[in-house]
């Protein structure tokens, strides 16, 4: 079964929109969830590295700025 070009195009557009919505919601919820909303660039970078190392980001309520 062949999928038409317009169907493929619609799928890619929908995927792009979904990614954009996910990013927008993450930008709203992540700083509040992990307490990183008021950090300077260098502090934020360190906090994000700490959260991503060992998958600490799966535990909501962690205060990253305290732990770094």
C-alpha angles and dihedrals in degrees: 000000000000122000115219123241093244091054091052090047092051090049092053091047091051092048091050092050091048091052091049092051091048092052092048092052092045091053089056100043106033100066092050094043095053101029096244100122100110101039125126118241096265093045091047091051091052092047092050092049089051092049093048094047110088091000095274089156091080090074110078118212096039112142100222094183090059094046099049 
